[in-house]
């Protein structure tokens, strides 16, 4: 098992490119099974989660090949519409095969999903939406079993939940609705850029979708979809992580393919705490302008502040003199990083779904443990700003969402060494 050894403090300076969006690529890869033939997805990051998705598609009967940042998926034959536990347990996004397999094959059996330890994330909204489309669904031995013996039929569906819209739930119902008879209306659909990217992929395949990017999607079902070539959008969470890295190290980073329109809440939060964010030729330049100021942050569904940047921003606020507050409204238990940051001399107090952050003069190196994907990124950022050499264990978590992060940060000033435990 690999570990990171990170020396700090450092000051990042230079240019760093953002890879394709993992959270867009995964449902798009799943959507490829809706059409017989070979689809090619471009700008796909080389991550463990992507590899798991490819393994899952192969188990269904697809032929999956990778060359560089392109993945080709030949879904001519789907002879095993089953998401096996041994594969699905590795990654929560595996649930995305539920909708397209149901629409394509009329039946599917998928293990209840696994993934990061960031709190309970039920799939009841996914199942409710698919039931509204006419599916018969029950749980058997830890598997979701869904059939549509009479085919799927369009309907008006409300997908709101206790914490707002559901991204993967929207993806599942949207994909299934493309081949349903009649018109489906999804109210309270997720508006995240990754859902927009999925919808644009489906439209290129021949799906008829209106309202893309809004909370109301209208889908008129078609009989067949066709395989296509498509390029995935840049990863806004990776971009936000690099933006925070520039700020926490007091450096300056040029991120040439960062879409600021997808990160307005993040950019606003950075500007409010004394960080300069400037558009620059399709990307942005990030620089810290003096002492970090305190902030009050609440995570929300898009276009609000992303829950996937909460941990990284907490690392940054650890160095802001005074008291800051972060409230987690999406995954109220997503605070596994609090104990590890505290080991690095951060002053943090968890109060329910909130954390009160009392800024310290400096963070200090310590051995820490990565608990999930974004918490791992937060620890890398903290380690680059801390005094001494930090060792981060279980970095396989960060490999799920950041491709060779040490090889990309080191050229701009980081001092990260990957070692075998």
Secondary structure, DSSP 8 states (H G I E B T S, - for coil): -EEEEEEE----EEE----B-HHHHHHHHHHGGGSSSEEEEES----HHHHHHHHHHHHHT-EEEEETTEEEEE-S-----EE-HHHHTT-GGGGGHHHHHHHHHSEEEEE-----SSS----HHHHHHHHHTT-EEEEETTEEEEE-TT--B--EEE--BTTB--HHHHHHHHHHHTTSBSEEEEET----HHHHHHHHHHHHHT-EEE-TTSSEEEEE--S-----EEE--B-HHHHHHHHHHHHHTT-EEEETT--GGG-HHHHHHHHHTTEEEEEETTEEEEEE-SS----EEEB-STTSB-GGGHHHHHHHHTTSSSEEEEE-SS-TT--THHHHHHHTT-EEEEETTEEEEE--S--B--EEE--SHHHHHHHHHHHHHSBEEEEEE-THHHHTTSTTHHHHHGGGT--EEEEE-
